[in-house]
Amino acid sequence: MNIHPKSYQKNLQVSFLYLYFAFQSTFIMENNPSSAEDLKTIRKIMEESTRFLSLSGLSGVFLGLFAIAGALIARFLVFNSGNISFDDYFNNLPGRQTEALRLKMLIIAGSVLLLSLVTATGFSVRKARRSGVSLWTPVSKRLYASLFLPLVTGGLFSLILLFQNYIQLIIPVFLIFYGLALISAGKFTYGEIFYLGILEIITGLAAALYPSQALIFWIFGFGILHIVYGLIMYRKYEA
């Protein structure tokens, strides 16, 4: 393969400038503390212009608690069977009871979702004000689009499954789509979001393998993982 001399020369110059800047940055940081602080400030500005950094770890903790509360309400107040098999449970109910149960499930899921959105927004607004940044930026717009497109798709698909009585697939599907949403949004915010998304997908696949234990996987995926993630984020970036 032939390399054009001008292209080779240009790449060589870029590489040289990069190495020079890296060397100078290291030299300045070691010999001039004030310049080191300036470099840190520049780096912070660059990060804020390319990543959304107003996500709060505390919101993750509360989201996890809401998810656990919703699962427990569904287990003890909605489903009366000792060993839950969702499809069998629904199929053995009369038509009116099935409709009533669907409504209860929608109310519980909607309440958890609403509380989660309000809480996450509130903590993000508070963190943004403390940092003196705006919540509505080009980066945040891309983050919201990357996050909500898979979430809305998964939510609509879950509704279709609910009304078609494929109840056992709802929790696995929502965990998987939620994980995909986090992975999609991860490139616009903290990197930990990406790994949380991977864990959510794995949890969703496990829930699909063991559908009779779906509520346990819901508690683990939306509850425990969120709480652990939130505590890690809070300790790392906010404490």
Secondary structure, 3 states (H helix, E strand, C coil): CCCCHHHHHHHHHHHHHHHHHHHHHHHHHHHCHHHHHHHHHHHHHHHHHHCCCCCCHHHHHHHHHHHHHHHHHHHHHHCCCCCCCHHHHHHCCCHHHHHHHHHHHHHHHHHHHHHHHHHHHHHHHHHHHHHCCCCCCHHHHHHHHHHHHHHHHHHHHHHHHHHCCCHHHHHHHHHHHHHHHHHHHHCCCCCHHHHHHHHHHHHHHHHHHCHHHHHHHHHHHHHHHHHHHHHHHHHHHCC
